């Protein structure tokens, strides 16, 4: 497996507020030279939101205006047969992500003169995707035995296809699986067991040969994600710093097997952003790391096995200038931390 000594290098979660993929890519490559990632641009098109973007090729999938759903009333036998044949043959080219659904990816792949240490992509996680996408009667497809099996397998194929393209830029590929709905784990409407979540995630990870990451931008039961084979755990450190420190034993085991924590320390809401500086964010990061050192994890190990990111995607920001400010703070904080501790 390819490996990078991260040492708190910066990277992004994925989404950007731009509608011009060229501008989005130039901002990313300006500030994130070591581990750039391709930008998701949901403001550009409905087809670029995190659900529609990866829905292409799903048996029975219908796109109607600003809604996608699986039409179970039609006969899906042939589509299911085709899918499972492609899956068993690992035919990743049968299920690509097309240009109209990922303009940022195709623009990113066409860039020249990049020589990063690693390159990052992302895919919506099976839990979040399967809970959001419904059938024609608005039932989440994750609770359908047949369809939930396809969710993870299709996302795994798309992750593998994406990884193959990104490996043209760097052999050190990282694919994040975005799982915002994991923050609802344990709530009344969330009916998935730990075992089901584990198997869905592992199915997606099995299609990825480079480094895997999982991102959740809220509080969750981190022990579930830490127990998987994931290489990078990404969380909103700015708003939920304490949430991960409640799992010291699991975090220690994860780091000692070579795992990496992506500290989402740069806020992505404008009010918080306006009052922060590189120094205040450094203090906040060190405060977030401190509880782990009290449980026997060396500070230097936490820095060495760390990445720095924004707390979440940037698509919700009002302007491209504010997004640039987030990336600027991120890059400057990384430089400061690396100079001091690496």
Secondary structure, 3 states (H helix, E strand, C coil): CCCCCCCCEECCCCECCCCCHHHHHHHHHHHCCCEEECCECCCCCHHHCCCHHHCCCCCCEEEECCEEEECCCCCCHHHHHHHHHHHHCCCHHHHCCCHHHCHHHHHHHCCCCCCCCEEEEEEECHHHHHHHCEECCCCEHHHCHHHHHHHHHHHHHHHHHHHHHHCCCCCCEEEEEECHHHHHCCCCCCCCCHHHHHHHHHHHHCCCCCEEEEEECCCCCHHHHHCCCCCEEEECHHHHHHHHHCCHHHHHHHHHCCCEEEEEEECCCHHHHHCCCHHHHHHHHHHHHHHHHCCCCCHHHHHHCEEEEECCCCCCCCCHHHHHHHHHHHHHHHHHHHHHHC
